[in-house]
Amino acid sequence: MVANQLAIEEVDFDSPNFLTSPNLRQFVQSHRLNPDGGGFNSRHIFGTHSEQDAHYNTPRVWYGHKILTPSAFENPTDMTLPFIQHAERKIGLDDVATILGSHYNGTPYDPLGHGTATERTAYRAIGLARTQNSHILQLRRNVPPLRAGIVWQGFGNPAFTPYVPFFAAGDQLAPTYAVANPTYSATNPYWQAKLVEVLSEAHYHQNRGLIDHFLQASQQRGIQRVQAGDDLTPSTPTTLGEFNVATAASFATALQAHIGALVQANAEQSALSFAMDSQL
């Protein structure tokens, strides 16, 4: 688990598990960069340990560890969080999606939660409104090489928007994914995702069930599409590309339906509403 911070710890120059520049050790020695004297802790030598890290970087690593290794009992501002933390279960696609879309859910630090104003603004979340693109790259071992690579592509904040699976070997994704999108378009997948994001956050707590159901249904749809693609005959870059186009269309339809549901739900939450007294 790594945020915007150099996290590699001890480097073993004699191990085949490490690839280093030929003169790295000599460079550090000649410039007296090693604060530890002995050993070669890359994080200590080249990394940062600033107040910005404590608010911007280490809390994200902490929350990822909290999801995958809940028994670790770490601190969100700890500068010694391990570079490699062993998960307590096998890591699935849903775990990765949960982490990438997380905002310290279930903790006082959730900006959408119920902590104090100081707690809710203490740390930079992983899933942010300014997220433009997010993806999960999956390589599978139980299928022929042509179908092994899946790009789970997401736009906007993955806290609210789905990951769409595309076969990496396909010769295309979809026409809507290939066009420029500098201004809003209701049929563009990027702008659809940004609209879902805005509508979801507007009344997050009131619409939490609607949002969660959509994300779960989207994940199920994605898995079903991958399974259908695995059964595709013949399996070629052309047929996989055509299948990708159909996948994009399927998710676009689902996104549009979800947008409609959010608009209706948000309208019911409007402050400019009035319930007539039944006695009048």
C-alpha positions as a Markdown table, in Angstrom:
| # | Residue | x | y | z |
|---|---|---|---|---|
| 1 | Met | 0.0 | 0.0 | 0.0 |
| 2 | Val | 1.6 | 3.2 | -1.2 |
| 3 | Ala | 0.4 | 6.8 | -1.3 |
| 4 | Asn | 2.3 | 9.8 | -2.6 |
| 5 | Gln | 5.4 | 9.0 | -0.5 |
| 6 | Leu | 8.5 | 6.9 | -1.0 |
| 7 | Ala | 7.8 | 3.8 | 1.2 |
| 8 | Ile | 10.5 | 1.1 | 0.3 |
| 9 | Glu | 12.4 | 0.2 | 3.5 |
| 10 | Glu | 15.5 | -1.9 | 3.8 |
| 11 | Val | 17.2 | -2.7 | 0.5 |
| 12 | Asp | 19.2 | -5.9 | 0.1 |
| 13 | Phe | 21.8 | -5.4 | -2.7 |
| 14 | Asp | 22.6 | -9.1 | -2.7 |
| 15 | Ser | 19.1 | -10.3 | -3.1 |
| 16 | Pro | 17.6 | -11.1 | -6.6 |
| 17 | Asn | 14.4 | -9.5 | -5.3 |
| 18 | Phe | 15.9 | -6.0 | -5.6 |
| 19 | Leu | 16.8 | -4.1 | -8.8 |
| 20 | Thr | 19.0 | -1.1 | -8.1 |
| 21 | Ser | 21.2 | 1.4 | -10.0 |
| 22 | Pro | 24.8 | 0.1 | -10.1 |
| 23 | Asn | 26.2 | 3.1 | -8.2 |
| 24 | Leu | 23.3 | 3.7 | -5.9 |
| 25 | Arg | 25.1 | 2.6 | -2.7 |
| 26 | Gln | 28.3 | 4.5 | -3.6 |
| 27 | Phe | 26.2 | 7.7 | -4.4 |
| 28 | Val | 24.6 | 7.6 | -0.9 |
| 29 | Gln | 27.9 | 7.0 | 0.8 |
| 30 | Ser | 29.8 | 9.7 | -1.1 |
| 31 | His | 27.1 | 12.3 | -0.3 |
| 32 | Arg | 26.6 | 11.1 | 3.3 |
| 33 | Leu | 22.9 | 10.7 | 2.8 |
| 34 | Asn | 22.3 | 7.7 | 5.1 |
| 35 | Pro | 21.0 | 9.0 | 8.5 |
| 36 | Asp | 21.2 | 5.5 | 10.0 |
| 37 | Gly | 24.9 | 4.9 | 9.4 |
| 38 | Gly | 24.5 | 1.2 | 8.8 |
| 39 | Gly | 21.9 | -0.7 | 6.6 |
| 40 | Phe | 20.2 | 0.9 | 3.6 |
| 41 | Asn | 16.7 | 2.1 | 4.4 |
| 42 | Ser | 15.5 | 3.7 | 1.3 |
| 43 | Arg | 12.6 | 5.5 | 3.1 |
| 44 | His | 15.0 | 7.1 | 5.6 |
| 45 | Ile | 17.5 | 8.1 | 2.9 |
| 46 | Phe | 15.3 | 9.4 | 0.1 |
| 47 | Gly | 11.8 | 9.7 | 1.7 |
| 48 | Thr | 10.0 | 12.5 | 3.4 |
| 49 | His | 8.5 | 12.6 | 6.9 |
| 50 | Ser | 6.7 | 15.9 | 6.9 |
| 51 | Glu | 3.6 | 17.3 | 8.4 |
| 52 | Gln | 2.0 | 17.2 | 4.9 |
| 53 | Asp | 2.7 | 13.5 | 4.8 |
| 54 | Ala | 0.9 | 13.0 | 8.1 |
| 55 | His | -2.3 | 14.6 | 6.6 |
| 56 | Tyr | -2.0 | 13.7 | 3.0 |
| 57 | Asn | -0.2 | 10.4 | 2.6 |
| 58 | Thr | 0.1 | 8.1 | 5.7 |
| 59 | Pro | -3.6 | 8.2 | 6.6 |
| 60 | Arg | -4.5 | 6.6 | 3.2 |
| 61 | Val | -2.0 | 3.8 | 3.8 |
| 62 | Trp | -3.4 | 3.4 | 7.3 |
| 63 | Tyr | -6.9 | 3.0 | 6.0 |
| 64 | Gly | -5.9 | 0.5 | 3.4 |
| 65 | His | -4.2 | -1.6 | 6.1 |
| 66 | Lys | -7.3 | -1.2 | 8.3 |
| 67 | Ile | -9.4 | -2.8 | 5.6 |
| 68 | Leu | -7.1 | -5.6 | 4.6 |
| 69 | Thr | -5.3 | -6.2 | 8.0 |
| 70 | Pro | -7.7 | -5.0 | 10.7 |
| 71 | Ser | -5.7 | -6.6 | 13.5 |
| 72 | Ala | -2.7 | -4.2 | 12.8 |
| 73 | Phe | -4.0 | -1.4 | 15.1 |
| 74 | Glu | -2.0 | 1.3 | 13.4 |
| 75 | Asn | -2.0 | 5.0 | 13.7 |
| 76 | Pro | -3.1 | 7.2 | 10.7 |
| 77 | Thr | -0.1 | 9.6 | 11.2 |
| 78 | Asp | 2.5 | 6.9 | 11.9 |
| 79 | Met | 5.6 | 7.5 | 9.7 |
| 80 | Thr | 6.8 | 3.9 | 10.1 |
| 81 | Leu | 3.8 | 2.0 | 8.5 |
| 82 | Pro | 5.3 | -1.0 | 6.7 |
| 83 | Phe | 5.8 | -0.9 | 3.0 |
| 84 | Ile | 4.5 | -4.5 | 2.8 |
| 85 | Gln | 1.7 | -5.4 | 5.1 |
| 86 | His | 0.3 | -8.9 | 4.8 |
| 87 | Ala | -3.4 | -9.1 | 4.3 |
| 88 | Glu | -5.4 | -11.4 | 6.5 |
| 89 | Arg | -7.4 | -12.8 | 3.6 |
| 90 | Lys | -7.1 | -13.1 | -0.1 |
| 91 | Ile | -7.5 | -9.7 | -1.8 |
| 92 | Gly | -10.3 | -9.6 | -4.3 |
| 93 | Leu | -11.4 | -7.0 | -6.9 |
| 94 | Asp | -14.1 | -5.7 | -4.5 |
| 95 | Asp | -11.4 | -5.0 | -1.8 |
| 96 | Val | -9.4 | -2.9 | -4.3 |
| 97 | Ala | -12.4 | -1.0 | -5.4 |
| 98 | Thr | -13.5 | -0.4 | -1.8 |
| 99 | Ile | -10.1 | 1.1 | -1.0 |
| 100 | Leu | -9.9 | 3.3 | -4.1 |
| 101 | Gly | -13.3 | 4.7 | -3.3 |
| 102 | Ser | -12.9 | 5.0 | 0.4 |
| 103 | His | -13.1 | 8.2 | 2.5 |
| 104 | Tyr | -12.3 | 6.8 | 5.9 |
| 105 | Asn | -15.8 | 5.2 | 6.0 |
| 106 | Gly | -16.8 | 4.2 | 9.5 |
| 107 | Thr | -14.2 | 6.4 | 11.2 |
| 108 | Pro | -14.5 | 10.0 | 12.7 |
| 109 | Tyr | -12.2 | 11.1 | 9.8 |
| 110 | Asp | -14.9 | 10.5 | 7.1 |
| 111 | Pro | -15.7 | 13.9 | 5.5 |
| 112 | Leu | -19.2 | 12.6 | 5.0 |
| 113 | Gly | -19.4 | 11.1 | 8.4 |
| 114 | His | -20.4 | 12.3 | 11.9 |
| 115 | Gly | -17.1 | 13.3 | 13.4 |
| 116 | Thr | -16.2 | 16.8 | 14.6 |
| 117 | Ala | -15.4 | 19.4 | 12.0 |
| 118 | Thr | -11.7 | 19.0 | 12.8 |
| 119 | Glu | -11.8 | 15.3 | 12.5 |
| 120 | Arg | -13.7 | 15.3 | 9.2 |
| 121 | Thr | -11.1 | 17.6 | 7.6 |
| 122 | Ala | -8.0 | 16.2 | 9.2 |
| 123 | Tyr | -6.9 | 13.8 | 6.4 |
| 124 | Arg | -7.0 | 13.6 | 2.6 |
| 125 | Ala | -9.3 | 10.8 | 1.6 |
| 126 | Ile | -8.6 | 8.3 | -1.2 |
| 127 | Gly | -11.8 | 8.8 | -3.1 |
| 128 | Leu | -12.0 | 12.5 | -3.9 |
| 129 | Ala | -14.3 | 14.7 | -5.9 |
| 130 | Arg | -11.3 | 15.8 | -8.1 |
| 131 | Thr | -10.6 | 12.2 | -9.1 |
| 132 | Gln | -10.9 | 12.1 | -12.9 |
| 133 | Asn | -9.8 | 8.6 | -13.7 |
| 134 | Ser | -9.4 | 5.4 | -11.7 |
| 135 | His | -8.6 | 1.9 | -12.9 |
| 136 | Ile | -7.8 | -1.6 | -11.7 |
| 137 | Leu | -5.6 | -3.8 | -13.9 |
| 138 | Gln | -6.4 | -7.5 | -13.5 |
| 139 | Leu | -4.2 | -10.3 | -15.0 |
| 140 | Arg | -5.9 | -13.7 | -14.7 |
| 141 | Arg | -4.1 | -17.1 | -14.8 |
| 142 | Asn | -7.0 | -19.4 | -15.5 |
| 143 | Val | -7.8 | -18.3 | -19.0 |
| 144 | Pro | -6.0 | -18.1 | -22.4 |
| 145 | Pro | -3.5 | -15.2 | -22.6 |
| 146 | Leu | -5.7 | -13.2 | -25.1 |
| 147 | Arg | -8.4 | -13.0 | -22.4 |
| 148 | Ala | -6.1 | -12.7 | -19.4 |
| 149 | Gly | -6.0 | -8.9 | -19.1 |
| 150 | Ile | -9.0 | -6.9 | -17.8 |
| 151 | Val | -9.0 | -3.1 | -17.5 |
| 152 | Trp | -11.6 | -2.1 | -14.9 |
| 153 | Gln | -12.0 | 1.5 | -16.0 |
| 154 | Gly | -13.7 | 4.1 | -13.8 |
| 155 | Phe | -14.3 | 7.9 | -14.2 |
| 156 | Gly | -15.0 | 10.3 | -11.4 |
| 157 | Asn | -14.9 | 9.4 | -7.7 |
| 158 | Pro | -15.1 | 5.6 | -7.3 |
| 159 | Ala | -16.9 | 6.2 | -4.0 |
| 160 | Phe | -20.0 | 6.7 | -6.2 |
| 161 | Thr | -19.1 | 5.5 | -9.7 |
| 162 | Pro | -18.6 | 2.0 | -11.1 |
| 163 | Tyr | -15.6 | 0.2 | -12.6 |
| 164 | Val | -16.3 | -1.0 | -16.2 |
| 165 | Pro | -14.5 | -4.1 | -17.3 |
| 166 | Phe | -12.8 | -4.1 | -20.7 |
| 167 | Phe | -10.7 | -6.9 | -22.3 |
| 168 | Ala | -7.3 | -5.4 | -22.7 |
| 169 | Ala | -6.6 | -7.4 | -25.9 |
| 170 | Gly | -9.7 | -5.9 | -27.6 |
| 171 | Asp | -9.0 | -3.5 | -30.5 |
| 172 | Gln | -11.3 | -0.9 | -29.1 |
| 173 | Leu | -13.3 | 0.2 | -26.0 |
| 174 | Ala | -16.2 | 2.3 | -27.3 |
| 175 | Pro | -16.5 | 5.4 | -29.5 |
| 176 | Thr | -17.7 | 7.5 | -26.5 |
| 177 | Tyr | -14.4 | 6.6 | -24.7 |
| 178 | Ala | -12.3 | 7.9 | -27.6 |
| 179 | Val | -13.8 | 11.4 | -28.1 |
| 180 | Ala | -12.6 | 14.6 | -26.5 |
| 181 | Asn | -14.8 | 15.7 | -23.6 |
| 182 | Pro | -13.9 | 19.3 | -22.6 |
| 183 | Thr | -17.6 | 20.3 | -22.0 |
| 184 | Tyr | -20.5 | 18.5 | -20.5 |
| 185 | Ser | -22.3 | 15.9 | -22.6 |
| 186 | Ala | -25.1 | 13.7 | -21.2 |
| 187 | Thr | -23.9 | 10.8 | -23.4 |
| 188 | Asn | -20.2 | 11.0 | -22.5 |
| 189 | Pro | -19.1 | 8.3 | -19.9 |
| 190 | Tyr | -16.8 | 10.8 | -18.1 |
| 191 | Trp | -19.5 | 13.4 | -17.7 |
| 192 | Gln | -22.1 | 10.8 | -16.8 |
| 193 | Ala | -19.8 | 9.6 | -14.0 |
| 194 | Lys | -19.2 | 13.2 | -12.8 |
| 195 | Leu | -22.9 | 13.8 | -12.7 |
| 196 | Val | -23.5 | 10.7 | -10.6 |
| 197 | Glu | -20.8 | 11.8 | -8.3 |
| 198 | Val | -22.4 | 15.3 | -7.7 |
| 199 | Leu | -25.9 | 13.8 | -7.3 |
| 200 | Ser | -24.7 | 11.1 | -4.9 |
| 201 | Glu | -22.9 | 13.5 | -2.6 |
| 202 | Ala | -25.7 | 16.0 | -2.5 |
| 203 | His | -27.8 | 13.9 | -0.2 |
| 204 | Tyr | -25.4 | 11.1 | 0.7 |
| 205 | His | -26.9 | 9.9 | 3.9 |
| 206 | Gln | -30.5 | 9.9 | 2.7 |
| 207 | Asn | -29.6 | 8.1 | -0.5 |
| 208 | Arg | -27.0 | 5.7 | 0.9 |
| 209 | Gly | -29.0 | 2.6 | 0.2 |
| 210 | Leu | -29.6 | 3.7 | -3.4 |
| 211 | Ile | -25.9 | 4.4 | -3.9 |
| 212 | Asp | -24.7 | 1.1 | -2.3 |
| 213 | His | -27.2 | -0.9 | -4.3 |
| 214 | Phe | -26.1 | 0.6 | -7.5 |
| 215 | Leu | -22.4 | 0.0 | -6.8 |
| 216 | Gln | -23.1 | -3.6 | -5.9 |
| 217 | Ala | -25.3 | -4.2 | -9.0 |
| 218 | Ser | -22.6 | -2.6 | -11.1 |
| 219 | Gln | -19.9 | -4.9 | -9.7 |
| 220 | Gln | -22.2 | -7.9 | -10.4 |
| 221 | Arg | -22.8 | -6.6 | -13.9 |
| 222 | Gly | -19.1 | -6.3 | -14.5 |
| 223 | Ile | -18.4 | -9.9 | -13.4 |
| 224 | Gln | -21.2 | -11.2 | -15.6 |
| 225 | Arg | -19.8 | -9.3 | -18.6 |
| 226 | Val | -16.3 | -10.8 | -18.0 |
| 227 | Gln | -17.8 | -14.3 | -17.8 |
| 228 | Ala | -19.7 | -13.7 | -21.0 |
| 229 | Gly | -16.6 | -12.5 | -22.7 |
| 230 | Asp | -14.7 | -15.6 | -21.6 |
| 231 | Asp | -17.4 | -17.6 | -23.4 |
| 232 | Leu | -17.0 | -15.6 | -26.6 |
| 233 | Thr | -16.3 | -17.6 | -29.8 |
| 234 | Pro | -14.2 | -16.9 | -31.7 |
| 235 | Ser | -12.0 | -14.9 | -29.3 |
| 236 | Thr | -10.0 | -12.4 | -31.3 |
| 237 | Pro | -8.9 | -8.7 | -30.8 |
| 238 | Thr | -11.8 | -7.8 | -33.1 |
| 239 | Thr | -14.5 | -9.8 | -31.3 |
| 240 | Leu | -13.2 | -8.7 | -27.9 |
| 241 | Gly | -13.3 | -5.1 | -29.1 |
| 242 | Glu | -16.9 | -5.4 | -30.3 |
| 243 | Phe | -17.7 | -7.0 | -26.9 |
| 244 | Asn | -16.0 | -4.0 | -25.1 |
| 245 | Val | -18.3 | -1.7 | -27.1 |
| 246 | Ala | -21.4 | -3.6 | -25.9 |
| 247 | Thr | -20.1 | -3.6 | -22.3 |
| 248 | Ala | -19.8 | 0.2 | -22.5 |
| 249 | Ala | -23.3 | 0.5 | -23.8 |
| 250 | Ser | -24.7 | -1.7 | -21.0 |
| 251 | Phe | -23.1 | 0.4 | -18.3 |
| 252 | Ala | -24.1 | 3.6 | -20.0 |
| 253 | Thr | -27.7 | 2.5 | -19.9 |
| 254 | Ala | -27.4 | 1.5 | -16.2 |
| 255 | Leu | -25.7 | 4.8 | -15.4 |
| 256 | Gln | -28.5 | 6.8 | -17.0 |
| 257 | Ala | -31.1 | 4.9 | -15.1 |
| 258 | His | -29.2 | 5.6 | -11.8 |
| 259 | Ile | -28.9 | 9.3 | -12.7 |
| 260 | Gly | -32.7 | 9.4 | -13.0 |
| 261 | Ala | -33.2 | 7.6 | -9.7 |
| 262 | Leu | -30.8 | 10.1 | -8.0 |
| 263 | Val | -32.6 | 13.1 | -9.5 |
| 264 | Gln | -35.9 | 11.8 | -8.2 |
| 265 | Ala | -34.6 | 11.0 | -4.8 |
| 266 | Asn | -32.8 | 14.4 | -4.5 |
| 267 | Ala | -35.9 | 16.2 | -5.5 |
| 268 | Glu | -37.8 | 14.7 | -2.6 |
| 269 | Gln | -35.1 | 16.1 | -0.3 |
| 270 | Ser | -35.5 | 19.6 | -1.5 |
| 271 | Ala | -35.9 | 22.3 | 1.1 |
| 272 | Leu | -38.3 | 24.0 | -1.3 |
| 273 | Ser | -41.1 | 21.6 | -0.6 |
| 274 | Phe | -44.2 | 21.9 | 1.4 |
| 275 | Ala | -46.6 | 19.4 | 3.0 |
| 276 | Met | -50.1 | 20.6 | 3.3 |
| 277 | Asp | -51.7 | 20.2 | 6.7 |
| 278 | Ser | -54.5 | 17.6 | 6.2 |
| 279 | Gln | -56.8 | 19.7 | 8.4 |
| 280 | Leu | -56.7 | 22.7 | 6.0 |
